[in-house]
Amino acid sequence: PLGDGTLLIDTGFVRPGFDGAYLLVEGGRAAFVDCGTSHSVPRLLASLAAQGLQPTDVEALILTHIHLDHAGGAGQLMRQLPHAQLLVHPRGARHMADPSKLWAGASAVYGEEVMRRDYDELLPVPVERIIEAGEGHRFSLAGRELHFLDTPGHARHHLSIHDVSRAQCFTGDTFGLSYREFDTPAGVFMLPTTTPVQFDPRALHASIDRIMALQPRRLLLTHYGPVMAQPELAAQLHRLIDAMVELAQAQAAAVGEERHVRLVQGLACLYRHALDLR
């Protein structure tokens, strides 16, 4: 429990404290923000039951974006939530109705064996249960207003959700990664999410600034958990985005394994330096 009718659920993906989903509870009604993989569904339903709620009390599953660590279990979960609608960015809606291209793309990178182990299977969501929730969309959970923002940079199908009355924002991967193991008396450590293939530095800079312009009290990250919305965290992300772009451009002439090794070494140096600066 995070207070204010907001709960963090560890989806169990990869390791504890790596991948989270959120449960919103208001006036006997509920909504999930992100859901993890198909393996995560029992954890989400158990969290719901622990609040004295039934699957029929859930009105929505809201996806920040359709990467599989956030949305892989959507089809499986929606089968358990008979009254829920799936709210997703317009660019992601068709992939929720037919996830075959998502599976094929990820399988080409990770292989079928890893996909089956980590994600189990991707089930389609009936088209009539999908709402394309783009820029400016609003959803009310028993009077609790959620406002949707188009926040690309990590992915072109990325939304952030402003929980207005709670002064908090569900940022998915737009406002970076911040694992609790790196918290120290010096503060929180954050990394920008530069995952291929839709990483867009300019758009990510703008999306970070847009989230901060809402003046939220706290940010709710998928990776992992709540952090207070401090201007220095945004500044940290901006610096690292620029440094990572500079690193990639500096290694543009390298190819293959040589480029990979140089980038890994360069990123490790960037991260250590950023930690030392706190």
Secondary structure as a PSIPRED ss2 file (coil, helix, strand):
# PSIPRED VFORMAT (PSIPRED V4.0)

   1 P C   1.000  0.000  0.000
   2 L C   1.000  0.000  0.000
   3 G C   1.000  0.000  0.000
   4 D C   1.000  0.000  0.000
   5 G C   1.000  0.000  0.000
   6 T E   0.000  0.000  1.000
   7 L E   0.000  0.000  1.000
   8 L E   0.000  0.000  1.000
   9 I E   0.000  0.000  1.000
  10 D E   0.000  0.000  1.000
  11 T C   1.000  0.000  0.000
  12 G C   1.000  0.000  0.000
  13 F C   1.000  0.000  0.000
  14 V C   1.000  0.000  0.000
  15 R C   1.000  0.000  0.000
  16 P C   1.000  0.000  0.000
  17 G C   1.000  0.000  0.000
  18 F C   1.000  0.000  0.000
  19 D C   1.000  0.000  0.000
  20 G E   0.000  0.000  1.000
  21 A E   0.000  0.000  1.000
  22 Y E   0.000  0.000  1.000
  23 L E   0.000  0.000  1.000
  24 L E   0.000  0.000  1.000
  25 V E   0.000  0.000  1.000
  26 E E   0.000  0.000  1.000
  27 G C   1.000  0.000  0.000
  28 G C   1.000  0.000  0.000
  29 R E   0.000  0.000  1.000
  30 A E   0.000  0.000  1.000
  31 A E   0.000  0.000  1.000
  32 F E   0.000  0.000  1.000
  33 V E   0.000  0.000  1.000
  34 D C   1.000  0.000  0.000
  35 C C   1.000  0.000  0.000
  36 G C   1.000  0.000  0.000
  37 T C   1.000  0.000  0.000
  38 S H   0.000  1.000  0.000
  39 H H   0.000  1.000  0.000
  40 S H   0.000  1.000  0.000
  41 V H   0.000  1.000  0.000
  42 P H   0.000  1.000  0.000
  43 R H   0.000  1.000  0.000
  44 L H   0.000  1.000  0.000
  45 L H   0.000  1.000  0.000
  46 A H   0.000  1.000  0.000
  47 S H   0.000  1.000  0.000
  48 L H   0.000  1.000  0.000
  49 A H   0.000  1.000  0.000
  50 A H   0.000  1.000  0.000
  51 Q C   1.000  0.000  0.000
  52 G C   1.000  0.000  0.000
  53 L C   1.000  0.000  0.000
  54 Q C   1.000  0.000  0.000
  55 P H   0.000  1.000  0.000
  56 T H   0.000  1.000  0.000
  57 D H   0.000  1.000  0.000
  58 V E   0.000  0.000  1.000
  59 E E   0.000  0.000  1.000
  60 A E   0.000  0.000  1.000
  61 L E   0.000  0.000  1.000
  62 I E   0.000  0.000  1.000
  63 L C   1.000  0.000  0.000
  64 T C   1.000  0.000  0.000
  65 H C   1.000  0.000  0.000
  66 I C   1.000  0.000  0.000
  67 H C   1.000  0.000  0.000
  68 L H   0.000  1.000  0.000
  69 D H   0.000  1.000  0.000
  70 H H   0.000  1.000  0.000
  71 A H   0.000  1.000  0.000
  72 G C   1.000  0.000  0.000
  73 G C   1.000  0.000  0.000
  74 A H   0.000  1.000  0.000
  75 G H   0.000  1.000  0.000
  76 Q H   0.000  1.000  0.000
  77 L H   0.000  1.000  0.000
  78 M H   0.000  1.000  0.000
  79 R C   1.000  0.000  0.000
  80 Q C   1.000  0.000  0.000
  81 L C   1.000  0.000  0.000
  82 P C   1.000  0.000  0.000
  83 H C   1.000  0.000  0.000
  84 A C   1.000  0.000  0.000
  85 Q E   0.000  0.000  1.000
  86 L E   0.000  0.000  1.000
  87 L E   0.000  0.000  1.000
  88 V E   0.000  0.000  1.000
  89 H C   1.000  0.000  0.000
  90 P H   0.000  1.000  0.000
  91 R H   0.000  1.000  0.000
  92 G H   0.000  1.000  0.000
  93 A H   0.000  1.000  0.000
  94 R H   0.000  1.000  0.000
  95 H H   0.000  1.000  0.000
  96 M H   0.000  1.000  0.000
  97 A H   0.000  1.000  0.000
  98 D C   1.000  0.000  0.000
  99 P C   1.000  0.000  0.000
 100 S H   0.000  1.000  0.000
 101 K H   0.000  1.000  0.000
 102 L H   0.000  1.000  0.000
 103 W H   0.000  1.000  0.000
 104 A H   0.000  1.000  0.000
 105 G H   0.000  1.000  0.000
 106 A H   0.000  1.000  0.000
 107 S H   0.000  1.000  0.000
 108 A H   0.000  1.000  0.000
 109 V H   0.000  1.000  0.000
 110 Y H   0.000  1.000  0.000
 111 G C   1.000  0.000  0.000
 112 E H   0.000  1.000  0.000
 113 E H   0.000  1.000  0.000
 114 V H   0.000  1.000  0.000
 115 M H   0.000  1.000  0.000
 116 R H   0.000  1.000  0.000
 117 R H   0.000  1.000  0.000
 118 D H   0.000  1.000  0.000
 119 Y H   0.000  1.000  0.000
 120 D C   1.000  0.000  0.000
 121 E C   1.000  0.000  0.000
 122 L C   1.000  0.000  0.000
 123 L C   1.000  0.000  0.000
 124 P C   1.000  0.000  0.000
 125 V C   1.000  0.000  0.000
 126 P C   1.000  0.000  0.000
 127 V H   0.000  1.000  0.000
 128 E H   0.000  1.000  0.000
 129 R H   0.000  1.000  0.000
 130 I E   0.000  0.000  1.000
 131 I E   0.000  0.000  1.000
 132 E E   0.000  0.000  1.000
 133 A C   1.000  0.000  0.000
 134 G C   1.000  0.000  0.000
 135 E C   1.000  0.000  0.000
 136 G C   1.000  0.000  0.000
 137 H C   1.000  0.000  0.000
 138 R E   0.000  0.000  1.000
 139 F E   0.000  0.000  1.000
 140 S E   0.000  0.000  1.000
 141 L E   0.000  0.000  1.000
 142 A C   1.000  0.000  0.000
 143 G C   1.000  0.000  0.000
 144 R E   0.000  0.000  1.000
 145 E E   0.000  0.000  1.000
 146 L E   0.000  0.000  1.000
 147 H E   0.000  0.000  1.000
 148 F E   0.000  0.000  1.000
 149 L E   0.000  0.000  1.000
 150 D E   0.000  0.000  1.000
 151 T C   1.000  0.000  0.000
 152 P C   1.000  0.000  0.000
 153 G C   1.000  0.000  0.000
 154 H C   1.000  0.000  0.000
 155 A C   1.000  0.000  0.000
 156 R C   1.000  0.000  0.000
 157 H C   1.000  0.000  0.000
 158 H C   1.000  0.000  0.000
 159 L E   0.000  0.000  1.000
 160 S E   0.000  0.000  1.000
 161 I E   0.000  0.000  1.000
 162 H E   0.000  0.000  1.000
 163 D E   0.000  0.000  1.000
 164 V H   0.000  1.000  0.000
 165 S H   0.000  1.000  0.000
 166 R H   0.000  1.000  0.000
 167 A C   1.000  0.000  0.000
 168 Q E   0.000  0.000  1.000
 169 C E   0.000  0.000  1.000
 170 F E   0.000  0.000  1.000
 171 T E   0.000  0.000  1.000
 172 G E   0.000  0.000  1.000
 173 D C   1.000  0.000  0.000
 174 T C   1.000  0.000  0.000
 175 F C   1.000  0.000  0.000
 176 G C   1.000  0.000  0.000
 177 L E   0.000  0.000  1.000
 178 S C   1.000  0.000  0.000
 179 Y C   1.000  0.000  0.000
 180 R H   0.000  1.000  0.000
 181 E H   0.000  1.000  0.000
 182 F H   0.000  1.000  0.000
 183 D C   1.000  0.000  0.000
 184 T E   0.000  0.000  1.000
 185 P C   1.000  0.000  0.000
 186 A C   1.000  0.000  0.000
 187 G E   0.000  0.000  1.000
 188 V C   1.000  0.000  0.000
 189 F C   1.000  0.000  0.000
 190 M C   1.000  0.000  0.000
 191 L E   0.000  0.000  1.000
 192 P C   1.000  0.000  0.000
 193 T C   1.000  0.000  0.000
 194 T C   1.000  0.000  0.000
 195 T C   1.000  0.000  0.000
 196 P C   1.000  0.000  0.000
 197 V C   1.000  0.000  0.000
 198 Q C   1.000  0.000  0.000
 199 F C   1.000  0.000  0.000
 200 D C   1.000  0.000  0.000
 201 P H   0.000  1.000  0.000
 202 R H   0.000  1.000  0.000
 203 A H   0.000  1.000  0.000
 204 L H   0.000  1.000  0.000
 205 H H   0.000  1.000  0.000
 206 A H   0.000  1.000  0.000
 207 S H   0.000  1.000  0.000
 208 I H   0.000  1.000  0.000
 209 D H   0.000  1.000  0.000
 210 R H   0.000  1.000  0.000
 211 I H   0.000  1.000  0.000
 212 M H   0.000  1.000  0.000
 213 A H   0.000  1.000  0.000
 214 L C   1.000  0.000  0.000
 215 Q C   1.000  0.000  0.000
 216 P C   1.000  0.000  0.000
 217 R C   1.000  0.000  0.000
 218 R E   0.000  0.000  1.000
 219 L E   0.000  0.000  1.000
 220 L E   0.000  0.000  1.000
 221 L E   0.000  0.000  1.000
 222 T C   1.000  0.000  0.000
 223 H C   1.000  0.000  0.000
 224 Y C   1.000  0.000  0.000
 225 G E   0.000  0.000  1.000
 226 P E   0.000  0.000  1.000
 227 V E   0.000  0.000  1.000
 228 M E   0.000  0.000  1.000
 229 A C   1.000  0.000  0.000
 230 Q C   1.000  0.000  0.000
 231 P H   0.000  1.000  0.000
 232 E H   0.000  1.000  0.000
 233 L H   0.000  1.000  0.000
 234 A H   0.000  1.000  0.000
 235 A H   0.000  1.000  0.000
 236 Q H   0.000  1.000  0.000
 237 L H   0.000  1.000  0.000
 238 H H   0.000  1.000  0.000
 239 R H   0.000  1.000  0.000
 240 L H   0.000  1.000  0.000
 241 I H   0.000  1.000  0.000
 242 D H   0.000  1.000  0.000
 243 A H   0.000  1.000  0.000
 244 M H   0.000  1.000  0.000
 245 V H   0.000  1.000  0.000
 246 E H   0.000  1.000  0.000
 247 L H   0.000  1.000  0.000
 248 A H   0.000  1.000  0.000
 249 Q H   0.000  1.000  0.000
 250 A H   0.000  1.000  0.000
 251 Q C   1.000  0.000  0.000
 252 A C   1.000  0.000  0.000
 253 A C   1.000  0.000  0.000
 254 A C   1.000  0.000  0.000
 255 V C   1.000  0.000  0.000
 256 G H   0.000  1.000  0.000
 257 E H   0.000  1.000  0.000
 258 E H   0.000  1.000  0.000
 259 R H   0.000  1.000  0.000
 260 H H   0.000  1.000  0.000
 261 V H   0.000  1.000  0.000
 262 R H   0.000  1.000  0.000
 263 L H   0.000  1.000  0.000
 264 V H   0.000  1.000  0.000
 265 Q H   0.000  1.000  0.000
 266 G H   0.000  1.000  0.000
 267 L H   0.000  1.000  0.000
 268 A H   0.000  1.000  0.000
 269 C H   0.000  1.000  0.000
 270 L H   0.000  1.000  0.000
 271 Y H   0.000  1.000  0.000
 272 R H   0.000  1.000  0.000
 273 H H   0.000  1.000  0.000
 274 A H   0.000  1.000  0.000
 275 L H   0.000  1.000  0.000
 276 D H   0.000  1.000  0.000
 277 L C   1.000  0.000  0.000
 278 R C   1.000  0.000  0.000
